[in-house]
């Protein structure tokens, strides 16, 4: 009985420890997503390209795109445009793969889903889908 209890407690501690590690990455991923949005508003294609995997898959209303260059080729937003993401939710599939959802407000209001992958210690988006937010 004591052995079973000890094993059970050890298992719970491992799960809690892993959840804590993921929680640290959650904030990192949210910060990276904010950087992506801000770089897009500025038209900073080099900064965007660093966040996108070379084999990125992107799904939008116009269809499936697989070219990183296409998504990274952002034109600067009009002066005064702000990237205002809200309602982040990050779910980890494992320590190196996370699914993120969020929405944005403002002129380019949309809802996004991103799949992030960590390779060699760096997070990059490997798949993304964006759709306009429903208007009220």
C-alpha positions in Angstrom: 0.0 0.0 0.0 2.8 2.4 0.9 4.6 1.6 -2.3 1.5 2.3 -4.4 1.0 5.6 -2.6 4.7 6.6 -3.0 4.6 5.7 -6.7 1.3 7.7 -7.1 2.7 10.7 -5.4 5.9 10.6 -7.4 3.9 10.4 -10.6 1.8 13.4 -9.5 5.0 15.4 -8.8 6.4 14.5 -12.3 3.2 15.7 -13.9 3.2 18.9 -11.8 6.8 19.5 -12.7 6.1 19.1 -16.4 3.1 21.4 -16.2 5.3 24.1 -14.5 7.9 23.8 -17.4 5.0 24.2 -19.9 3.7 27.2 -18.0 7.1 28.9 -18.4 6.9 28.2 -22.2 3.3 29.5 -22.3 4.5 33.0 -21.5 7.3 32.7 -24.0 5.0 31.6 -26.8 2.6 34.5 -26.0 5.5 36.9 -26.1 6.6 35.4 -29.5 3.2 35.7 -30.9 3.0 39.4 -29.9 6.4 39.9 -31.5 5.1 38.3 -34.7 2.0 40.6 -34.7 4.1 43.7 -34.0 6.6 42.8 -36.7 3.7 42.3 -39.1 2.3 45.7 -38.3 5.8 47.2 -39.1 6.3 45.2 -42.2 9.5 43.6 -40.6 9.8 40.6 -42.8 13.1 39.5 -41.3 11.6 39.3 -37.8 8.6 37.4 -39.1 10.7 34.9 -41.0 12.6 34.0 -37.9 9.3 32.9 -36.2 8.1 30.8 -39.1 9.3 27.3 -40.0 10.6 26.8 -43.5 8.0 24.1 -44.1 5.1 26.2 -42.7 1.6 25.4 -43.7 -0.9 28.2 -43.6 -4.7 28.0 -44.0 -6.8 31.0 -44.8 -10.1 31.8 -46.4 -8.4 31.8 -49.8 -7.0 28.3 -49.3 -3.9 26.5 -48.2 -0.6 28.1 -48.6 2.7 26.4 -47.9 5.2 29.1 -48.6 6.9 30.8 -45.6 7.9 33.7 -47.9 4.3 34.4 -48.8 3.2 34.8 -45.2 6.3 36.6 -44.1 6.0 39.2 -46.9 4.0 41.6 -44.8 3.3 45.2 -45.9 3.5 47.7 -43.0 0.1 48.5 -41.5 -1.1 52.1 -41.8 0.3 54.5 -39.2 -1.3 54.1 -35.8 -2.5 50.6 -36.4 -2.1 48.4 -33.3 -1.8 44.7 -32.9 -4.1 43.9 -29.9 -4.3 40.1 -29.3 -6.6 38.8 -26.6 -7.8 35.5 -25.1 -4.7 33.5 -25.5 -5.0 29.7 -24.9 -2.0 27.5 -25.2 -2.3 23.7 -25.0 0.9 21.5 -25.0 0.9 18.2 -26.9 4.3 17.6 -25.5 7.3 19.7 -24.3 8.2 20.6 -27.9 4.7 21.1 -29.5 2.0 23.5 -28.6 -1.3 24.7 -30.0 -2.2 28.3 -29.5 -5.5 30.1 -30.1 -6.2 33.8 -29.7 -8.2 36.6 -31.2 -7.4 40.2 -32.0 -9.3 43.5 -31.9 -9.1 46.5 -34.1 -9.2 47.0 -37.9 -7.7 43.6 -38.6 -9.8 41.7 -36.1 -9.3 38.0 -36.5 -9.1 34.6 -34.8 -6.0 32.5 -35.1 -4.8 29.0 -34.5 -1.0 28.4 -34.5 0.9 25.2 -34.0 4.3 25.9 -32.5 7.3 23.5 -32.5 10.5 23.8 -30.5 13.6 22.6 -32.3 17.1 23.2 -31.0 15.7 25.3 -28.2 13.8 27.8 -30.5 10.1 28.0 -31.0 8.7 28.4 -34.6 5.2 28.3 -36.1 4.8 25.2 -38.3 1.1 25.6 -39.0 -1.3 28.5 -38.8 -4.8 29.4 -39.6 -6.5 32.7 -39.4 -10.1 33.8 -40.1 -11.8 37.2 -39.7 -13.5 37.7 -36.4 -17.3 37.7 -36.4 -18.7 41.2 -36.6 -21.3 42.2 -34.1 
